[in-house]
């Protein structure tokens, strides 16, 4: 099996195991918006975002180190796992001392203890999940995604529908799901056998920490870019608007849902082939297909944004969740560039250049904060969406030049510029709803599809092994 086929095989496994789970999780949005008010949904989203920013701090970003070092045959996997778990215990121990502070903050005062428990299981589950991937147990990793989502569904039905527990029920559902996942992964993969304090290596700890430490502020900065706008919207526009704005994020997350399935497999392939002389060609072909398919998908989501919104959120006029579709098209653009940034991060991962990831993330965060201050007071949630999209776009532009100094793969700047102009115009049309809006959007979608079709098909042929082996080393054109 060549590297293209292995990438395709792993992607299919992740898709079979995770797509149903992720899609089911996406459908739960209807349940959340039906069982919670806009203010309650805003609180639930803020708790989720808070854990996202605390997670890399509490674990020292060791989950990323587990993938990078766990897949490297030059390191002992027992040492890697033990170091990661020990580091996380230290972080959570320190957090336990400071967690009562959250009870003094209005938005957290009712959820301080739940927040700690949420962080505890989320951190250890992520370590275990990434170590399973590092060991190559992709089927188990995918099956775990199904199990964890089914547990969330059952718990949501019990806590939100049955007991009407609102935000507390939402958080409890995630905690129980993470706990079940952690226990299942530990015993099925035998992870407890890899945890032995005698295997703790100070040398490896320093090496892993050297790699992961720059990723801690990177994650925080990435969080600022992706989530700080919620706090700006709350302070300047109120919880009600933020609840609608948070709902608007869910449809663009369809793109991230699909690309994450691919990225999980791509990350493994990139690390496995890090010493391959044809790595640049591999990146050239995969990036070309990935970016083209992403643009086609984004255009399709923009065409369907209004019916998807009405389908997936509660239609009660008093809650105004359906108004979210006005913000969604701009956030689709933001998600496109976030996905492209995610792809470039694989280069930093392969080359252990986490400091580059930090610096480029810093630029995105600064752009986001400055534009939030400028745009939100005047344009409200529209301004927040534009600020987020602009920040991700700025980060991608810088990264696409930087990463090619590390792995010289080819890109077509012309293709990027044309695609960006077209989907930005589509977002403008979908947000403003002029006459003949649907006709315009469908025509533009067809144009984007035709423009990007060849790049996708050429790579698909490669994956299906329709290109003869002798062509593997021939020069590949720019995608």
Buried (B, 14 or more C-beta within 10 A) or exposed (E): EEBBEBBBBBBBBBBBBBBBBBBBBBEBBBBBBBBBBBBBBBBBBBBBBBBBBBBBBBBBBBBBBBBBBBBBEEBBBBBBBBBBBBBBBEBBEEBEEEBEEBEEEEBBEEBBEBBBBBBBBBBBBBBBBBBBBBBBBBBBBBBBBBBBBBBBBEBBBBBBEEEEBBBBBBBBBBBBBBBBBBEBBBEEBEBEEBBEEEBBBEEBBEBBBEBBBBBBBBBBBBBBBBBBBBBBBBEBBEBBBBBBBBBBBBBBBBBBBBBBBBBBBBBBBBBBBBEEEBBBBBBBBBBBBBBBBBBBBBBBBBBBBBEBBEEBBBEEEEBBBBBBBBBBBBBBBBBBBBBBBBBBBBBBBBBBBBBBBBBBBBBBBBBBBEBBEEBBEEEBBBBBBBBBBBBBBBBBBBBBEBBBEBBEBBBBEEBBEBBBEBBBBBBEBBBEEEEEBEEBBEEBBEBBBEBBEEBBEBBBEBBEEEBEEEEBEEEBEEB
